[in-house]
């Protein structure tokens, strides 16, 4: 149990560290292309955020002894749901934002489970 708590906390910290790295990446793209920041929102939404979920899911999948998908989902929840509660949008935009956030959590959980299965399969032989 303490190992699982430590993995979730490490996943949360890693999530925010990779988010900062993604922001740095987008900042440099903004400087090099000259596009304003709001135009890069699609890049963040559809490329950077899923990559963050994949990285965190992979790390949690390697470190977990069991229930890697659940641990990855718990690690990604604070990051994925923070934008939902930070501002008020109309109902349609709020629904889209919640679905995108849950899809990131699902991607991270699936990747964690796959990495966990591959990792345990190679350790057994």
N, C-alpha and C positions, 0 to 999 in steps of 0.2 A: 504493500500500500504506500509506504513512503517513497518508493521508487517511482510509482505512477504519479504521485503528486509532484515530485521533482521533474519528471518528464513533461507534465503539463505546464509547469512554471517555466521550464526551459523553452518549451514551444511558444509560450506567450512572449517571452523576451526575444526569442529568435524572430518571431513574426514582426515585432516592431523594429528590430534591427534591419531586417530585409526590406521592410517598408521604407525606412530611411534611405537605404541603398537604392531602392527603386525611385524614390523622389530625386535623389542625386542624378540618376540616369536620365530621368525626364527633364530635369533642369538643364543638363548638358545638351540634350536634344533640342530643347527650346532655344538655347544660345546658338547652336550650330545651324538650325534651320530658320530661325527668326519667327517661328510661329508663336502666337501668344499662348499663354498657359491654358485658357479655356478650350482651345482647339485640340489640346493634347489629352483631353478627358477620355476620349475613346481609347487611346493607347493605354492609359492607366486602367480603365475598366475592363478591357478585353484582352490585354496582354500582360501587363505588370501584375495585376492582382491574381490572376490564375497562376502565374509563375511563383508568386509568394506562397500560394497555397500548396503548390507542388513541392517547393523547397522544404517548407515546414512539415508537410506530410512525409517526405522522404526521411528527414532527420528523426522524426518521431517513430516512424516505422522501423528504423535501424535500432533505436534505443529501447523500444518496447519489448517486454517479455510476453505480453498478451494484450488483447483488446486495443490494438494499435489504431484502428479507425476511430474508436471512441475517444482515445487520448488526443488524437489529432483534431477531432471536432471540438473538443473542449479547449484545446490550445488556440484554435482559430476563432472561436466565438466572440471574444472581446473585440478583436480586430474587425471582424466582419460586421458586427452589429453596431459598432460605434457610430458610423456615419448615419445610420438609420435614426438614431435617437438624438443626433446633434443639431438637426435643423427640421423645420416644418415644411413639408411639401404638400402638394395636392394628393389626393388618394391614388391616382394612377401612378404618379412618380414614386410615391412611397411604396406601392406594391412592387413596382419594377425593381427598386433598390433593395427591398427585402428578398425578392427572388434571386437577384444577382448575388447578394451576400450569402444566402443559403447555398447557392450553387458553388461558391468558392469553398465553403465548408465541406460540401459533399465531395468536391474534387480532392481536397486535402485528405479527407477520410479514406477515399478509395485508393489514393496513391499510398497512403500510410499502410493500408491493409495489403496492397500488392507488394510493397517493399518488405513488409514484415514476413509475408509468405516466402518471398524469394530469399530473404536473409535466413530464416529458420530452415529452409530447405537446403541451403548450401552449408549451414553449420552442422546438420545432422550427419552428412556423409564424411 
